[in-house]
Amino acid sequence: MMCPMHLLTIEDQVKEIETGQILSILTDYDGALEDIPEWCLKTGNEFIGIFEDDDHYKFFIKKIKES
């Protein structure tokens, strides 16, 4: 089951950037590995990729359409 709180935060942040801009998200939540790419598919934004470190993940999302 997805915990939607981080997705609501991402949705708010995506609304603040222009179409074509890239949002980076830093988290240590393991569930984000599935949640964020799935959110991108559902919302029509582009999941660019992820950087994994020992204690956190950094996700990159490109805003494709207006929210």
C-alpha positions as CSV (number, residue, x, y, z in Angstrom):
1,M,0.0,0.0,0.0
2,M,1.3,3.5,-0.9
3,C,1.6,6.1,1.8
4,P,0.4,9.2,-0.1
5,M,2.0,11.9,2.0
6,H,5.2,12.2,0.0
7,L,3.2,12.1,-3.2
8,L,1.1,15.1,-2.1
9,T,4.2,17.0,-1.4
10,I,5.6,16.1,-4.8
11,E,2.3,17.2,-6.4
12,D,2.5,20.6,-4.7
13,Q,6.2,21.0,-5.8
14,V,5.4,20.1,-9.4
15,K,2.7,22.8,-9.5
16,E,5.4,25.4,-8.6
17,I,7.7,24.6,-11.6
18,E,7.3,25.3,-15.3
19,T,6.6,22.7,-17.9
20,G,9.9,21.2,-19.0
21,Q,11.7,21.9,-15.7
22,I,13.1,19.1,-13.6
23,L,12.3,18.5,-9.9
24,S,14.7,16.6,-7.7
25,I,13.4,14.8,-4.6
26,L,15.6,13.6,-1.8
27,T,14.2,10.9,0.5
28,D,15.1,7.9,2.6
29,Y,11.7,6.3,2.2
30,D,12.1,2.9,0.5
31,G,8.5,2.9,-0.7
32,A,9.3,5.8,-2.9
33,L,11.2,3.4,-5.2
34,E,7.8,2.2,-6.5
35,D,5.6,5.1,-5.5
36,I,7.3,7.9,-7.4
37,P,7.7,6.2,-10.8
38,E,4.1,5.0,-10.6
39,W,2.9,8.6,-9.7
40,C,4.7,9.9,-12.8
41,L,2.9,7.4,-15.0
42,K,-0.5,8.3,-13.5
43,T,0.1,12.0,-13.8
44,G,1.7,12.2,-17.2
45,N,5.1,13.5,-15.9
46,E,8.4,11.9,-16.9
47,F,10.4,9.9,-14.4
48,I,13.9,10.6,-15.5
49,G,15.8,8.5,-13.0
50,I,17.1,7.9,-9.5
51,F,20.4,8.2,-7.7
52,E,20.9,5.7,-4.9
53,D,23.3,6.4,-2.0
54,D,23.9,4.5,1.2
55,D,21.3,6.4,3.2
56,H,19.0,8.1,0.7
57,Y,17.6,8.3,-2.8
58,K,17.4,11.2,-5.2
59,F,14.6,11.1,-7.8
60,F,14.3,13.3,-10.9
61,I,11.0,14.2,-12.4
62,K,10.4,16.3,-15.5
63,K,7.2,18.2,-15.6
64,I,5.5,17.4,-18.9
65,K,2.1,18.9,-18.5
66,E,0.3,21.5,-16.4
67,S,-1.3,20.1,-13.2
